[in-house]
Amino acid sequence: MFQVFNSIQEYLSEYMSVNFSTLEIARSIELKNTLLKSPKQLHSKLDGQAIHIVDRVNDEDSTNLVITLKEFLLPYITDEKLITVGKRDKENTLNFRIIHDVEFYEKRGQKDESLSSTDKFQRQHLTIESTKSVSKPIVKTIIKEQLIKRDISSRTLNLFDWPKLQLKGIWTFAAWDEDTDHVIFMEIQPNGNFEFYEMDGQDILFNWQKFEKYRKFMTEDGSGDKINTLEGLVVSDAGEINQIFITDEISIPHLSKIEAILREVETELPENKRNGNELADIVEEFLQEPSDLDIEKFKLLSLELIKIGSQPISKGDFKSLIAQYLGTTRKVGDKDIDVSSTSEATRFRDYLLDQYQIRLKFPQDNQSKEDLFDASLNIKYFGETEKEAYYFVGDRKEKVQFSFKDACHLRKIVAVDDSKLIFRQLLETMDVDFVRTGQSTVIPFPFKYIREYKNFGVAK
């Protein structure tokens, strides 16, 4: 993108100009809630919860899957006896059903074994064809999906501390089903209890007049069709209505700074600092700095460079020697584990950059992430006027490595008619990691509950 931008500036400046918009952030919320980060954090949510593995396939593969699934579930519970195995679902239990995929049943003219969750039965399916080998991330995902279904069955929020928002009265969230005329409403009380209501254009189970007034804010004027860019409505206890729209706009990190740093990393060593002797001199010079360094490590590095002598050395090889003698890190799960003293390697690299403008790697410290990628991190709320505001949800700082999976799409909030903007009070509802496993949700989490409720069936 930056290359395109530069090309326009260089070759098309007579005909057009392209610039990025810079907006002032009104509120920023750091993404830090990590309910699913480790098994221990889920213990309180699963304390005393019965888990039932239902084997509907009954062959060697499914038996092995049962054994593996049980093994991976154990770290998340407090008592092994809470896990049972059988052929039929159990009420008021988290049922993990092992079945075949749809294609298997269609080919054989058999009834599909998948069943919807209900208020009595929470169900999560694993198909033999796609999950012959279960992984820890898969298990973590299916557990959190079951916990959401359990919340829906009990009509109580257990995965999020709703009272901490200090919202007065009942707040309502509304979203379309796939059906053009079907809207589902979720009302949340101050204590976190909630209820669902459904309206299909012809009838509503309860309080038709109460919900009908919201329909016009979810449809196009004239045609009555769904507004395609509308992701939902939020209604406060005072009746203030805000619409949430997805836009085509995205936030962009600081491209010029990033490009400049990348060029510095790719640039070869300075002409007078390209052989072993010259670099060994820098190491010895660094050792004169008053510090608590491990002198022996630096001496070994210096000796290795002296062996190279007047022969040239590439920046890549120099970087490898630093890692070999001063330390490096490796990724273990969600943490960086020291192989040896990484602080000394970092301090030496910083010295090379400060004193000789030799940059060996792209910076990955938190401060650099904030400086370069602030437009892709955390929750940012901005552009607020009396009736409109914008926000985006980015990544957590600790999750950023060498790439971003998605761009951050800006979402627009609109206060309808005489309503005021209320969305700022809901920003924390996106600092959760149970909607998208390990990631934050881009719209308030109650909409995930609405999506799951759509798939609930009648008790059976």
Number of C-alpha atoms within 10 A of each C-alpha: 8 12 10 9 14 13 12 16 16 10 10 12 11 9 8 9 10 11 7 8 7 8 8 10 14 14 12 15 15 16 22 14 18 16 19 19 15 13 15 14 13 20 15 13 16 15 13 13 17 19 22 23 26 25 21 17 17 13 10 9 14 22 14 14 20 20 12 15 19 19 12 16 17 15 15 21 22 15 13 15 11 15 17 14 16 12 14 13 20 19 14 17 20 24 24 23 25 25 22 20 17 14 11 14 14 11 8 8 9 10 10 14 15 18 16 15 25 21 20 16 24 27 26 21 19 22 16 17 13 10 14 14 13 17 12 11 12 15 16 21 16 17 21 21 19 19 20 23 24 24 18 25 18 16 16 19 20 16 16 16 11 19 12 11 13 10 17 13 14 19 19 21 21 26 19 25 17 10 9 13 16 16 25 21 21 22 20 23 19 17 17 17 17 19 14 17 16 21 21 15 13 8 12 18 9 11 12 15 9 9 17 14 9 15 17 11 18 22 17 12 11 6 7 13 12 18 15 11 14 20 17 22 24 23 21 22 16 12 13 18 24 26 21 21 19 20 13 8 12 15 20 18 18 15 15 12 12 16 13 10 16 16 12 18 18 14 13 17 23 12 8 8 18 18 21 22 21 16 21 23 15 17 20 15 10 17 17 8 9 7 9 8 15 12 12 11 16 22 16 13 22 21 15 16 23 18 12 14 16 13 12 15 18 13 19 14 10 19 15 14 16 19 19 14 19 23 19 20 14 10 9 8 8 10 11 11 13 13 12 15 17 16 14 19 20 16 13 19 17 16 17 17 14 11 9 13 13 20 24 21 14 14 14 14 10 11 12 12 19 16 13 17 20 20 23 27 23 21 24 22 22 18 13 18 10 10 15 18 20 23 28 24 29 26 25 19 21 14 14 16 9 8 7 12 8 10 17 20 19 20 24 23 24 24 22 15 11 9 17 18 22 16 24 16 12 15 21 18 18 23 26 24 21 26 22 15 20 20 20 26 21 23 23 22 21 19 21 16 18 21 15 15 20 15 12 19 13 10 10 10
